[in-house]
Amino acid sequence: MGNEWDIVEVLRHSRHDWLNKLQLIKGNLDLNRIDRVKQVIDEIVIEAQHEAKLSNLHIPLFAALLLKSNWENPSFKLEYEVLLEPDASNINDMAVTNWTNTFFGSLKQAIEPYHENNLSITIEPQTNGVRFFFDFSGIIRNRELIEGFLSDKTVEVSVMEFTETELSLELFMPFEK
């Protein structure tokens, strides 16, 4: 599933991200673009709220994968949103993490590098499990690779849209008994 990160490496990447955000705020303040400063701060608050909700789902392997994804994978920008905050510890954390990690690897190989590629994940806990919605926009140059990955039926995946520039799918992970 990738390399293990030590605390120093995590803090180094986190500090780098925060310094970039502070420089963006400072630069806009210097240009007297107060509306843009407020917008950046609002974006930071929303991002922190999503990180907190993700951490509170109690699926630590999956949360770690998403939290470090933009540091490890420059092929696409990842954003995520947790719609509700109930405990999702009853799902198989290892299974959803392995599936998502393999999906990230397949997507990375299938897309046009150095293009504006974006992946959004929406996490929606339900009464009997958790739904994960994956929405990709960018350039998919190797459709067959993605199709091969999606042909694996070990998890319940529904493809909603699949074109050269869009991929939308839903992964459902039921609660374990």
C-alpha positions in Angstrom: 0.0 0.0 0.0 2.9 2.4 -0.3 5.5 3.5 2.1 5.0 4.1 5.7 5.3 7.8 6.7 7.0 8.8 9.9 5.8 11.7 11.9 8.6 14.0 10.7 7.8 13.4 7.1 4.1 14.1 7.7 4.8 17.3 9.6 7.2 18.4 6.9 4.6 18.1 4.2 1.9 19.6 6.4 4.1 22.6 7.2 4.8 23.1 3.5 1.1 23.1 2.7 0.4 25.6 5.5 3.2 27.9 4.4 1.8 27.9 0.9 -1.6 28.9 2.2 -0.2 31.6 4.4 1.8 33.0 1.5 -1.4 33.0 -0.6 -3.1 35.0 2.1 -0.2 37.4 2.6 0.2 38.0 -1.2 -3.5 38.8 -1.5 -3.3 41.1 1.5 -0.3 42.9 0.0 -2.4 43.4 -3.2 -5.3 44.6 -1.0 -7.5 41.8 -2.4 -9.5 41.3 0.8 -12.3 39.4 -0.9 -9.8 36.9 -2.2 -8.2 36.6 1.3 -11.6 35.8 2.8 -12.2 33.3 0.1 -8.9 31.5 0.8 -9.6 31.4 4.5 -13.1 30.0 3.9 -11.5 27.3 1.6 -9.0 26.5 4.4 -11.8 26.1 7.0 -13.8 23.8 4.7 -10.8 21.7 4.0 -10.0 21.4 7.7 -13.6 20.4 8.4 -13.5 17.7 5.8 -10.2 16.4 7.3 -11.8 16.3 10.7 -14.9 14.4 9.5 -12.6 12.0 7.6 -10.6 11.3 10.7 -13.8 10.8 12.8 -15.0 8.0 10.5 -12.7 5.6 12.4 -11.3 4.1 9.2 -7.6 5.1 9.8 -6.0 3.3 6.8 -8.4 4.9 4.3 -8.1 8.3 6.0 -4.3 8.2 5.9 -4.4 7.2 2.2 -6.6 10.3 1.3 -4.7 12.7 3.6 -1.3 11.9 2.0 -2.6 11.3 -1.5 -1.8 14.8 -2.9 1.7 14.6 -1.4 2.4 11.2 -3.0 0.6 11.5 -6.3 1.1 14.6 -8.5 -0.9 12.9 -11.4 -4.2 14.2 -10.1 -5.5 16.5 -7.5 -7.6 14.8 -4.9 -10.5 16.5 -3.0 -12.9 14.7 -0.7 -16.0 15.5 1.3 -17.7 13.6 4.1 -21.4 14.2 4.1 -22.2 12.9 7.5 -20.1 12.1 10.6 -21.2 8.8 11.9 -18.8 6.0 12.9 -17.8 3.9 9.8 -15.6 1.6 11.8 -17.9 -1.3 10.9 -16.8 -1.4 7.3 -13.6 -3.2 6.2 -11.0 -0.5 6.4 -8.4 -2.6 4.7 -10.6 -3.6 1.8 -11.8 -0.1 1.0 -8.2 1.2 1.4 -6.7 -1.5 -0.9 -9.4 -1.0 -3.5 -8.9 2.8 -3.5 -5.2 2.5 -3.6 -5.3 0.2 -6.5 -7.8 2.5 -8.2 -5.4 5.4 -7.7 -2.6 3.4 -9.3 -4.7 2.4 -12.3 -6.0 5.9 -12.7 -2.5 7.3 -12.5 -1.3 4.9 -15.3 -4.4 5.6 -17.5 -4.5 9.4 -17.5 -2.6 12.0 -19.4 0.3 13.2 -17.2 0.9 16.9 -16.6 -2.7 17.7 -17.4 -5.3 19.2 -15.1 -6.7 16.0 -13.6 -9.0 16.1 -10.7 -10.5 13.4 -8.5 -13.3 14.1 -6.0 -14.4 11.6 -3.5 -17.7 12.0 -1.6 -18.2 9.7 1.4 -21.8 9.1 2.4 -22.4 6.9 5.4 -25.8 5.1 5.3 -27.7 2.8 7.6 -26.2 -0.4 6.2 -22.8 0.7 5.0 -20.9 3.6 3.4 -21.1 4.8 -0.2 -18.0 6.3 -1.8 -18.6 8.4 -4.9 -15.5 8.9 -7.2 -15.7 11.6 -9.8 -12.7 12.1 -12.1 -12.3 14.8 -14.7 -9.2 15.1 -16.9 -7.9 13.1 -19.9 -8.1 9.3 -19.8 -5.8 8.0 -22.5 -6.0 4.3 -21.6 -9.6 3.4 -21.1 -8.9 -0.3 -21.3 -6.7 -0.2 -18.1 -9.5 1.3 -16.1 -12.0 -1.2 -17.6 -9.7 -4.0 -16.6 -9.5 -2.7 -13.1 -13.3 -2.3 -12.8 -14.0 -5.8 -14.1 -12.8 -7.2 -10.7 -16.0 -8.0 -8.9 -14.6 -8.4 -5.4 -16.4 -5.2 -4.3 -19.7 -3.6 -5.4 -18.9 -0.9 -7.9 -21.4 0.9 -10.2 -20.0 2.9 -13.1 -22.3 5.9 -13.7 -20.3 7.7 -16.5 -17.1 6.8 -18.4 -15.8 8.9 -21.2 -12.4 10.2 -22.4 -12.7 13.1 -19.9 -15.0 11.9 -17.1 -15.3 8.9 -14.9 -17.9 8.6 -12.2 -18.4 5.6 -10.1 -19.8 4.5 -6.8 -18.3 2.0 -4.4 -20.5 0.5 -1.7 -19.0 -1.0 1.4 -21.5 -2.8 3.7 -21.1 -2.8 7.4 -19.5 -6.0 8.7 -21.6 -8.1 11.1 
